[in-house]
Amino acid sequence: MIRGINRFCGLQRILTEKDNRYKKIEGIDVYSEWCSYTKIFSEAALEETIEAYKNSNAGLFYQSQGIFEKVLDWSRMVNREIEGLEEKEKTAFDGVKEALSEASKFADTAVVSSANSKAVEEEWHRCGLMDYVDYFMTQEMGSKEECVFIQFWQEKK
């Protein structure tokens, strides 16, 4: 049900589970709210949120800004770990290129990702997969559901 979830939403689910079952997580309610309304899940969006809280006197929100700083630190650590991988580890699964090549002969293919377009495009180019993609939709265009619906709706017109 949650395969391919955005890292920030996945973290929110993990922290909520921990908060509910094991140990209270300071600010999880505010972070959960952010995850439910933000349109862009990115480090830049977190930085904007941190700045907004620093410049406000929004009570609970201001007191809970620490969770956003921790999430930002965690995301940066994840990125450093990914960047530290050897190039041979940054490849598509075996058979993906061949499967996409074959599928693209018979159908339109689409990338629908909850990640940001810059990261997804870089990965798909690096893996040599972009030649087999007709539609490229990422979080900047909306949720996965919205992207698929928009594309489906445009095809029906």
Secondary structure, DSSP 8 states (H G I E B T S, - for coil): --TT--HHHHHHHHHHHHHHHT---TTHHHHHHHHHH-S--SHHHHHHHHHHHHT---THHHHTHHHHHHHHHHHHHHHHHHHTS-GGGS---TTHHHHHHHHTTTS--EEE-SS-HHHHHHHHHHTT-GGG-SEEE-GGG--HHHHHHHHHHHHH-
